[in-house]
Amino acid sequence: MIDVKKVRQDFSILINHPQEIYLDSAASSLKTKEVVNLINYYYDHLGTNVHRGAYDLSQQTTALYEKSREKVAGFINAGIDEVIFTRGTTTALNTIAGSFREQLKPGDEVITTELEHHSSIIPWMMATKRSGATLKYIPLTDEGRITVENFKKVLTSKTKVVAITYVSNVMGYITPLKEIIRLAHEKNAIVVVDGAQAAPHLRMDVKDLDCDFIAFSGHKMFGPTGVGVLYGKKSILDKMEPYEFGGEMIDTITKDSLKWQEVPTKFEAGTPVIGAAIGLQKAIEYIDSIGYENIHQHTIKLRDYTLKKLEALDGLTIYNKTADIGIITLNINGVHPHDAATFLSENHVAVRAGKHCAHLIADRLNMGATLRASFQIYNDFDDCDALIKSIKETRDFFNQF
Ligand SMILES: Cc1ncc(COP(=O)(O)O)c(C=O)c1O
């Protein structure tokens, strides 16, 4: 059980803006005080680079930075040297596609879905375009789900990569990943998972999933912006060429030869996002202290409550009534979602409007732009009521013309 009043005390934004009804956590969750405090500690007390200084302050910074890596590794059940800090999911997914495109050739196939966020699909569109490989899509069900059955229809011995989301940021569906990964491995394909929307809602155990790569962002899981994680299996990372080049990732260099550092350093060229990476460990500790089961139950309870009341209203189209996480994607009929979101904002209700950087699914399901309300542990039934009331008012206002 989540004590929302207590939880809200963990987030300065909600203390500083008590009137705000924040229902856009799928875009960016709020950050805990502890996360911000540790980042401030880094800037106020350490402020130095990592892995570069023999002096005490740099050693302390390195220790905190590496402690965060250790935390992430434990969090996803990975080895420490399988955790690479990136700027976010986008950078992580580009790193993999950027490296693998060198190995793809005409005749090879990459499988993806129309459910992907642009950061999961565009890197592979570019990789296949540049290499001459073919990009294939898993046919979605009518409600927009990925199924194992449909995956089998596109998987072939030519499949080299499967780039797939764990949880859809528009529909809130959870992909049946384990079976898809098992089948992909039977064909020796690698599976790259976009875990951006999974990280705030469910335990991602990389050993249990057996995925080859998974990417996620700190800012969607109560952590800082500017840091993300790329997990990769050590055996693959060892063989993979880095995508970015620069300082620290080089072991030896002569005028015409290079030897990379070991993983993960090989993939962290230049000065990393030190403060944010340090802060991430506090977000992980926070999730562990709350527990994924509690997060899931709470957000689903808010979703169910809201959905029931919205379904009783005329003039709405709700697109994801069977979502597996706490998000609702809808339209007020005849009202552009940007107008609606602006109206909602007048009542301090913050939701996302648009195609959510996932245009293919918006087009595939003929939704166009939509409103998306996403729930987190700091939301309560009052927030749901405010959303419902504002949606009703918006509908009535536009319907009078
Ligand atoms: C499913 C999904 N994948 C990838 C991303 C990209 O994450 P970031 O912008 O943190 O790189 C997002 C962000 O909205 C997302 O929802």
The ligand as a Gaussian input file, in Angstrom:
#p B3LYP/6-31G(d) Opt

LIG

0 1
 C        9.226000       3.947000     -24.957000
 C       10.258000       5.036000     -24.993000
 N       11.431000       4.790000     -25.570000
 C       12.405000       5.714000     -25.627000
 C       12.223000       6.963000     -25.108000
 C       13.320000       7.961000     -25.221000
 O       13.866000       8.254000     -23.966000
 P       14.855000       9.478000     -23.777000
 O       14.175000      10.674000     -24.355000
 O       15.039000       9.562000     -22.300000
 O       16.111000       9.143000     -24.486000
 C       11.009000       7.277000     -24.505000
 C       10.760000       8.629000     -23.978000
 O        9.657000       9.134000     -24.001000
 C       10.005000       6.290000     -24.445000
 O        8.821000       6.526000     -23.873000

